[in-house]
Amino acid sequence: MAGIVLESGVVLVPLACAALYLIISSNMLLFVFTTVAAMVGFAVYRLRYHYSSGARSDLIVRTNDATGSATAAASSKARTKKRAKKNASRKAAKPEPGHSSGGEFDEIIQDAQRHCDVDGEVVERSGALLAAAVTPEKTKYDMELYGSALSYDHRCFYICGRPTWVLAADFDYWRVPIPPSLEKVDQITDTWRRVLLQYKMAGFNAVRIRFHWGFHSPSKGKYDFTGSRDVNRLLSLCEDLGILVIACLGPFIGDDVQGGGYPFWLVQRDHIRLRHLRASGAKIWDDRFAAAEGEWYDQLISMLVGHEVMTKSVRGRGCILMIQLENHLGVRSALELPLALQDETRLLARMARERVIRAPLVTNNLRWPDDFTSLAARTWAAAEKKLRSYRIIKGAYHSDISGFTVRDVASQPVDLDAVARVTKGDNAPMAALELYKPSSEPETGSFGRQVEAAISQGLSVLSLPAYFSMGSWGNLDSPLKCWQGRSGYSAVSADGSLSADARSTRLVLHIARAFELQVASSDSASSRPWIARASRPTVRGVGVNGLPAGAVRVRRQWEVAATAKTPVHGQQDKCDLNEDQLQMTLATYVDGQSATATERELAFLFTLAGAPAITKGHSFALTGTLGPRQRGIFISNLVVGSKSGGLISLVAASKEIYARVALDLGTEVWVCAEESIQEGQLFFDCECKVSGHAEVEIVDVDHAKDRKFSFVIPKSGPGVATVTGESGATVHIVLLAQSDLDTLVVDYGSFDYEKAKHDGATGAMPAAAWGADGILIADHDSVELAQTRDNAAGRVVVVSRLQTQRCTGMRILNDSSGSAYHGHQFIWHYVADTSENSDNTYANVSVRGLERRITNWDSLPWKLLPTMADLETMDEINLMSWQRDLGTFAYQATDIGFNASHVLHRCQVRLKPQHLTATTIKLQLNVRHRCTVWINGINMSGHETFYEPSAEPGSLAAYIESMRNAGAARGPDRWGGTATYDVTKAINISAADDEDGALNEVIVVIESYGLGTQADGANDARAPRGLLAAYWHGFNLIGEDHDDSEIHDHSHDKRTEQLKIRWEICGIDVTQLQQPYGSSGFPDESTRAGWQPTVEHPFAPQGWSTRLSVDVNVGVQWWRWKMEPANEHRNEPVYLTVSGKVVAYVWVNGLLLSKHRASTKPSSVLLRGGLYNGGQQAPMAADEVVIMMYGWADDADTSAAGGSSTVVVELSINNSRGLLALES
């Protein structure tokens, strides 16, 4: 009632004022006033459900029995009747299951009924559960019970008391291409293992896994968690590899997948409101949708509960750190108010806790930190406070952890205190669950810059979406991503090749991991400028001369008393630490983007605690540069060693330390860049002995208790310097050349947090390596070299206490005298056993058995497709005349399960001269998204109905664009898009005395770019697909064979000829497939008959290539061949390059692997090798490659012999994404 009163008061009063103003005066101000009133009314309509829907007494949470209570059953029955009646009036009537009207359209009507499934299922209601029982107190994480395993504060997470940065990238296991016929447990596990090891070698300690509802549920009531869908096995593998998991349960998982991840069977049931959306921007709670969500959570959560971090078994501790509920639920309205259906979050939180999820719950909202700083947000915050004070609205729901999407943290610095105020003091760490590149430069921006900016601002949880290119096999992508692709965005390509951004980001992640223990739990140093004097000299302030204040951020490890029993340092009495080691480590983040060329060398100014300032407030200075990144992370107050092994203290450094390797309790190896890359110095708190590739200068610092300090200055070039302290503790500084730094990987192992807690681990790792791309370190004693395109056929250097015992793809190098790192017992040299082929362009494969076949239209399983006018004549529905005349079909492709890439339509009509009513015959078609038309074997080309808004996604301007343009990539795409074809020359007309007339066959092949994402209020997951409407001009079949009395409307004779024309539809019902995303939609895609040998036409001097002539009039054509490795280097990447203006689909071993758009731009698909070995059969087995192609007459060459219309397509197999020269 409160929502209704609020709505009426805010909407009707301004409208009444507008009417009064109209009486007094009429000008532009009236229009503006009325528009504003309408927008306010729309926002308040949303608010009604934002705050009030939780108060409903009949809201669903979970079904506990099959029938429910008598009251629920009666209520459900009434609602079912009401919904069925509304559905019948909106769409073609559907008979009850098993009912047959004896009509010619019975088959397809019953198919549509089966998919829509307006049944009478009973769903239980739970009183005022969400309004009263679901509160933050009842859904928050129980830190008192599970805090010893996992705890957090506003700084970071603590696993077994150890501060932890959660550095993740998205791992979409459902994007890893594994052919259904090859789903063997060992092969799937090995493929996942290879990919996850690449994540570890890139520096990540976690992955965000988005669980895809549609991938696991091909049809209603059916769930598959076997093979490539085995969630339990995947999580067990993460535990074995020591990788943390952010589990995104959905049900909506993102705008890069069809339907946002909802299963096709749910989208087809259009009586269910997805995400509770009734219309664009308006949400009304839907009990059936809530019940479907509960069913998904029942199935999925049962696989997760044994893998949470707080769960400990004989296999060790679990991997799931947090649970993400929904994704981008906080959709904002056109007024930019941060509104969402809070009950959705409350319901999902309750569902998770009911199903025994114990991990912290997190959400992911849009456009943050704008929400905290925009005028609309601040205005709404004030209005919300006032409305709550009058008890017009209830308090908003706040989860125990606030998760956010940070679009561009580099350009929009975040104030931790401001976030704490807005989140009502959640005392939770800041999370960026989708840390994209800056929106202004999506292709050229830097992931590394975003990561560096994020951790410098205090974010402790982040995940990088699309960092690894996992491929786009099948029909997983949404229309926008299917069309755009992600080329150039991902940092790591599908073949394992690293971009410059990936190498830079990896160094940043290495630094973060090296000093995680010291800096993860930190505060801004400016918020706590004072620090107590420790027994050792301690830096309390850092400045950089020549840079603005905003370019330098200093964060300090959280200071605690020695006796405090905190989650961070509560175990001093149990580990090998003393008070001297509890230094307040500082991390100084320097952004030198604003520095000029003359400021290349910077002066780092340090202030010691308890020591009077000497010059301009500073105690001493070091010089250094920032290196190629033009940014840097520098460490101060770091203690190395132990009481038993000796201690050495690094007071400050202007040299970046990228990795730390522990050799024993008192010895570490630090990996740095040589001086020509990044100049810098190290300042130690003792009189050190230095040997090797560095020089030392012993100095005094005034007022520092007469202590001696050592300036260590590395020499130019690569090498190793050894620094030994007075107590015997030693640091080996390894200076790498740029080529070695670009390939640096670190062994992060399966980190045992509990062992680290008791052993007093310092954060140093067991091993590191460099020299070649693709180095994978499973454990410090197991190193393999994965085959990637960028592999260097040179030396691999491993730093470890022990020699590596197991090597794959490498062999030991006995003579390493030529190496700059020779002569140290902890450095081991290997030779990469890579391909001997010096030309890395042409693949080492052989191709045999090139064959071709053509789709036979007559052999396909066609079904009659009724129009709306057809159903009216069957007395199924009542239509207005304009509805009957438009030739709109009663069912679109989605209604009958044809959600694959293609759906086919056929029309057969016989024409005689007396049927003609005009000199030209035209065919009008309305399709989504791209059609190709053949009439009597003649290609008429086609048209595309697809529109990508140019405005900012999610903005009001983008929404208006989608409303105006047919085929919008995101929007309510339900109108427009008709194209007219003049088919006069292709039509057959019989002689006047021919009783039957000449047969004309029309074939329309329609390619769908996928369902909409349902990401916002556009309800676009249900935008129509396939052939929406078709009607003819220029002939009339009615007058000759029918009495005029049979025509409903005499004024529309020219269009009622539709009643005599029959259209058929053909496709694949994906809900009947084991893998609903793997079909092209052609029913003959898997046929083994009809293949004929064909001739190859090589065009390249080396490797395998052929030039194919695709006759566009023939129809859809298929080619296949066998591809075999030519030598033992079977895992190297192999690409197929396609060039030509045709639509081309590529299968490998039965898996739809790639699609080539009809574009002049060549495209490449990875056939085997790389991150996941493509779809390869077995290491030395032959792979079957199939390619399907068809084109348009507009793109064909008509000068070929015999008058054929052909498009030349060039295929080549090579080892590089860089395309071959395609000229003759």
Secondary structure by P-SEA (a helix, b strand, c coil): caaaaaaaaacaaaaaaaaaaaaacccaaaaaaaaaaaaaaaaaaaaaaacccccccccccccccccccaaaaaaaaaaaaaaaaaaaaaccccccccccccccaaaaaaaaaaaacccbbbbbbbcccccccccccccccccccccccccccccccccccbbbbbccccccccccccccccccaaaaaaaaaaaaaaaaaacccbbbbbbbcccccccccccccccccaaaaaaaaaaaabbbbbccccccccccccccccccccccccccccccccccccccccaaaaaaaaaaaaaccccccccccccccccccccccbbbccccccccccccccccaaaaaaaaaaaaaaaccccbbbbbbcccccccccaaaaaaaaaaaaaaaaccccbbbbccbbbbbbcccccccccaaaaaaaacccccccccccccccccccccccaaaaaaaaaaacccbbbbccccccccccccccaaaaaacccccccccccccccaaaaaaaaaaaaaaacccccccccccccccccccccccccccccccccccccbbbbbcccccccccccccccccccccccccccbbbbbbbbcccccccccbbbbbbbbccccccccccccbbbbbbcccccccccccccccccccbbbbbccccccccbbbbccccbbbbbbbccccccbbbbbcccccccccbbbbbbccccccbbbbbbccccccbbbbbbbccccbbbbbbbbcaaaaaacccccccccaaaaaaaccccccccccccccccccccccbbbbccccccccbbbbbbcccccccccccccccccccccccccccbbbbbcccccccccccccccccccccccccccccbbbbbbcaaaaaaacccccccccccccccccccccccccccbbbbbbbbbbccccccccbbbbbbbbccbbbbbccccccccccbbbbbccccccaaaaaaaaaccccccccccccbbbbbccccccccccccccccbbbbbbbbbbbccccccccccccccccccccccccccccccccccccccccccccccccccccbbbbbbbbcccccccccccccccccccccbbbbbbbbbcccccbbbbbbbcccccbbbbbbbbbbcccccccbbbbbbbcccbbbbbcccccccccccccbbbbbbccccccccccccccbbbbbbbbbcccccccccccccbbbbbbbbbbbccccccccccc
